[in-house]
Amino acid sequence: MSSASMPAWLIRLETAADAPAVEALSADSFGPGRFAKSAYRLREGVAPVGALSFVAIEDGVLRGSVRFWPIMVGGHEELLLGPLAVETRQRGRGIGIALMQAGIAAAGQGPWRGILLVGDEPYYAKVGFARLPPGRVKFPGPVDQNRILGLSLKSGEMLALSGLVRRARISDPVCAAGAAIG
Ligand SMILES: CC(C)(COP(=O)(O)OP(=O)(O)OC[C@H]1O[C@@H](n2cnc3c(N)ncnc32)[C@H](O)[C@@H]1OP(=O)(O)O)[C@@H](O)C(=O)NCCC(=O)NCCS
């Protein structure tokens, strides 16, 4: 392969110093409406899995980011993919796919059985996600059943997740100490 066709960006783990740029990219990509989504409810007060948060960097500039959140599915801790965002002018270069592949490969080393997400099946099918049978999992709040996708992390196995999707443990110590968490 000639050097001209090699991607100039690299994928690495997100660090604390990346957080402001990652937040800004998320705000640009999803707008204020992101806080109203059902998926956001599952993330509130819960920290993303640090070992699965990846960024794409080119010339020292953030091009894209992916994070994964722990969620409870039918009483087991599993993963929720997203947010995934790529800078507007850098889309279509393979950055989104590469970010997800890095996250999925790292997730495969962990204890989780599978990954869920709410999104466009034609895009996420590129990294192996498939639509779940309607009613297999139940998200809190309104979610389009056709956009609930899953991926098994156990190679060769069908995705075995089913049941209620709930928020994982609260990781914010202030919240965890409070009694009235809804
Ligand atoms: C979705 C997003 C992350 C894709 O990032 P990207 O780096 O452009 O994606 P890639 O370059 O890896 O993949 C591009 C391919 O996916 C396809 N694609 C992108 N979005 C798609 C969608 N919603 N449905 C179907 N295909 C899609 C492109 O047509 C392209 O196909 P090709 O390779 O056959 O030409 C980016 O467009 C983005 O940040 N969007 C705004 C935020 C968002 O919607 N995030 C997803 C929800 S969490």
The ligand as an ORCA input file, in Angstrom:
! r2SCAN-3c Opt
* xyz 0 1
  C     -22.332      8.545     11.828
  C     -20.880      9.048     11.785
  C     -20.249      8.769     13.132
  C     -20.146      8.281     10.689
  O     -18.772      8.609     10.776
  P     -17.813      8.515      9.483
  O     -16.429      8.612      9.947
  O     -18.279      9.425      8.432
  O     -18.132      7.010      9.017
  P     -17.166      6.106      8.145
  O     -16.332      6.977      7.261
  O     -16.459      5.165      9.042
  O     -18.206      5.257      7.321
  C     -18.775      5.883      6.217
  C     -19.680      4.904      5.513
  O     -20.861      4.729      6.283
  C     -21.982      5.205      5.552
  N     -22.893      5.858      6.476
  C     -22.667      6.901      7.290
  N     -23.781      7.190      8.004
  C     -24.713      6.295      7.621
  C     -26.057      6.079      7.994
  N     -26.664      6.836      8.894
  N     -26.722      5.050      7.390
  C     -26.122      4.266      6.472
  N     -24.843      4.423      6.090
  C     -24.155      5.433      6.659
  C     -21.400      6.158      4.543
  O     -22.264      6.283      3.441
  C     -20.103      5.464      4.181
  O     -20.357      4.365      3.342
  P     -19.264      3.899      2.237
  O     -18.019      3.544      2.998
  O     -19.923      2.749      1.582
  O     -19.089      5.093      1.383
  C     -20.799     10.554     11.445
  O     -21.501     10.779     10.262
  C     -21.343     11.464     12.536
  O     -20.622     11.879     13.431
  N     -22.644     11.812     12.470
  C     -23.280     12.673     13.461
  C     -23.423     11.975     14.780
  C     -24.213     10.696     14.662
  O     -25.265     10.625     14.030
  N     -23.693      9.627     15.312
  C     -24.300      8.318     15.277
  C     -25.328      8.158     16.326
  S     -24.618      7.743     17.910
*
